[in-house]
Amino acid sequence: MDSRPTRPDGNNGRRTNYWLGGLTVAFLGLGGFFLAGARSAAPVRAEIPLVDAKFLDTSPWRQTYADLVKAKEDLSDYDCYACHEKKSPPPIRFDAKGTIVIPKEHGNIVLGHGSHDRNNLCYNCHNEQNLETLQVRDGRQVKFDNIPPLCGSCHGPTLRDWEAGAHGRTSGFWNRSLGDIQRLSCANCHNPHAPRIPTREPAPGPHALHQAPVPAEPAH
């Protein structure tokens, strides 16, 4: 038996050459197509507007007495005895419905501490015997720069959460060896006369990583 390789039939060889030639032309065409696409102008992307600076501000929305002292602000509003007489507690007046009547001198105060008027009483927190201090429910006196013990005398679980860092906002360093922490006080977030935090506009959501391109204007 002859072991020499046989040459393919002439027709089969030509058919193979045609297929190879056709594939070469096809690949060359695809290469030209992709090359032309790579050289075309990049689609115009919509500009992402900058976030309003108010959403980036980390300062609390309220300042406490301690903040004003630290900033050396005017503290004349806290000088109660500039108007009131010492050792003579200001009387509290009520209307026919039992609602406290706010004196015109304190007309900027809106009372809303709780769901009923029983909490809207000045001397629940202010010390009528010494208007320069506040009074805790157990009779202790605290200064205006030490709000948490006063609030915690009625809101014990919330005070424990605040002390543990689960309530309120704490900033600074988790690793205390790197630096201290700064913890906001109750009055930085809550108005003592109306503690419910008012509704705020939500911050904008994140932008998509791949925005849809802006359609190009037709050529004239």
C-alpha positions in Angstrom: 0.0 0.0 0.0 1.3 3.4 -0.9 1.8 5.5 2.3 2.5 8.8 0.6 -0.1 11.6 1.3 -2.6 12.2 -1.4 -3.1 15.6 -2.7 -6.7 17.0 -2.3 -8.9 17.1 -5.3 -8.6 20.3 -7.3 -12.2 21.3 -6.7 -11.9 20.9 -3.0 -8.8 23.0 -2.9 -10.4 25.8 -4.7 -13.4 25.6 -2.5 -11.3 25.9 0.6 -9.4 28.9 -0.8 -12.7 30.6 -1.5 -13.8 30.1 2.1 -10.6 31.4 3.5 -10.7 34.4 1.2 -14.3 35.2 2.2 -13.4 35.0 5.9 -10.4 37.3 5.4 -12.6 39.9 3.6 -15.2 39.6 6.4 -12.7 40.2 9.1 -11.1 43.1 7.3 -14.6 44.6 6.9 -15.3 44.2 10.7 -11.9 45.7 11.5 -12.7 48.8 9.3 -16.1 49.1 10.9 -14.7 49.1 14.5 -11.9 51.5 13.5 -14.4 53.9 12.0 -16.5 53.8 15.2 -13.4 54.4 17.4 -12.6 57.5 15.4 -16.1 59.0 15.5 -16.9 61.8 18.0 -17.6 60.8 21.5 -21.3 61.2 22.5 -22.1 64.4 24.4 -22.7 63.6 28.1 -25.1 65.7 30.2 -23.4 67.8 32.8 -23.9 66.6 36.4 -25.0 69.7 38.4 -23.2 70.3 41.6 -25.0 69.4 44.8 -26.4 72.4 46.7 -23.9 73.4 49.5 -26.6 73.2 52.1 -26.6 69.4 51.8 -22.8 69.3 52.5 -22.9 71.5 55.6 -22.2 69.4 58.7 -22.8 72.1 61.2 -25.9 71.5 63.4 -29.0 73.4 62.6 -29.3 74.9 66.1 -26.7 76.5 68.4 -26.7 75.8 72.2 -25.8 78.1 75.0 -22.4 76.4 75.1 -21.9 77.0 71.4 -22.6 80.7 71.9 -20.2 80.9 74.8 -17.5 79.2 72.8 -18.0 81.5 69.9 -18.1 84.6 72.2 -21.5 85.6 70.9 -23.9 88.0 72.6 -25.5 86.3 75.6 -27.9 89.1 76.6 -30.9 87.0 75.8 -29.9 84.7 78.6 -29.7 87.5 81.2 -33.1 86.8 82.7 -32.7 89.2 85.6 -32.2 92.1 83.2 -36.0 92.2 83.2 -37.2 89.9 86.0 -36.8 90.6 89.6 -34.7 88.2 91.7 -36.4 86.1 94.4 -39.7 86.8 92.7 -40.7 84.0 90.3 -42.5 85.4 87.2 -46.2 84.4 87.4 -47.5 82.0 84.7 -50.9 82.8 83.2 -53.3 80.6 81.5 -56.3 81.2 79.2 -59.8 79.8 79.7 -58.8 76.5 78.1 -55.9 76.0 80.5 -53.3 76.8 77.8 -50.3 78.9 78.9 -50.3 82.5 77.7 -46.9 83.4 76.3 -45.9 87.0 77.4 -45.3 89.3 74.5 -41.6 89.6 75.5 -41.2 86.0 74.7 -43.5 86.0 71.7 -40.9 84.1 69.6 -41.3 81.0 71.7 -43.8 78.3 70.4 -44.6 75.7 73.0 -45.0 72.2 71.6 -43.4 69.8 74.1 -45.5 66.7 73.8 -48.9 65.8 72.6 -50.8 67.7 75.4 -50.5 71.0 77.2 -49.4 69.4 80.5 -45.8 69.5 79.3 -46.0 73.1 78.1 -45.1 74.6 81.5 -42.1 76.8 81.9 -41.2 75.6 85.4 -41.0 72.0 84.2 -37.5 72.9 83.1 -36.7 76.4 84.2 -35.9 77.0 87.9 -38.4 79.5 89.2 -36.2 80.3 92.2 -33.1 80.9 90.0 -33.9 81.8 86.4 -30.2 81.5 85.5 -30.4 77.7 86.0 -32.5 74.7 84.9 -34.1 72.2 87.3 -33.9 68.4 86.9 -36.9 66.4 88.0 -35.1 65.2 91.1 -34.4 68.8 92.2 -30.9 69.2 91.0 -29.9 72.4 89.3 -28.0 72.5 86.0 -26.7 75.4 83.9 -27.7 76.2 80.4 -24.6 74.7 79.0 -25.4 71.2 80.5 -28.7 70.2 78.8 -28.5 66.3 78.7 -29.1 65.7 82.4 -32.2 67.9 82.2 -33.6 66.1 79.1 -32.6 62.7 80.5 -34.6 63.2 83.7 -37.7 62.6 81.6 -36.2 60.8 78.6 -34.1 58.2 80.4 -33.8 55.6 77.6 -32.9 58.2 75.1 -30.2 59.6 77.4 -28.7 56.2 77.8 -28.7 55.8 74.0 -27.1 59.2 73.6 -24.4 58.4 76.1 -23.6 55.2 74.3 -23.5 57.0 70.9 -26.6 55.4 69.5 -28.7 58.6 69.6 -27.7 61.9 68.1 -24.6 62.6 66.1 -21.0 61.8 67.1 -18.1 62.9 64.9 -14.4 62.7 65.3 -12.3 59.6 65.7 -13.4 56.1 66.6 -9.8 55.4 67.6 -9.4 57.8 70.5 -5.6 57.5 70.2 -5.9 59.5 67.0 -8.1 62.3 68.4 -11.1 63.2 70.3 -14.8 62.9 69.4 -17.4 65.7 69.2 -20.9 64.8 70.4 -23.8 67.1 69.7 -26.0 68.1 72.6 -29.7 67.6 72.8 -30.5 71.2 71.9 -28.3 71.1 68.8 -31.0 69.0 67.2 -34.1 69.6 69.3 -35.7 72.9 70.2 -36.4 72.5 73.9 -39.7 74.3 73.6 -40.8 72.2 70.6 -38.5 69.1 70.4 -40.0 67.6 67.2 -37.4 68.0 64.5 -39.0 69.9 61.5 -39.2 68.2 58.2 -36.2 68.9 56.0 -35.8 68.6 52.2 -34.1 65.3 51.4 -30.7 65.3 49.8 -30.5 64.4 46.1 -30.0 60.7 45.2 -26.8 59.4 43.7 -26.2 59.8 39.9 -26.0 56.8 37.7 -22.5 55.7 36.8 -23.5 55.5 33.1 -25.8 58.3 32.0 -27.6 58.1 28.8 -25.9 60.3 26.2 -27.6 63.5 25.0 -28.9 63.0 21.4 -26.8 65.0 19.0 -28.5 67.8 17.1 -29.1 66.9 13.4 -26.6 68.4 10.9 -28.0 71.2 8.7 
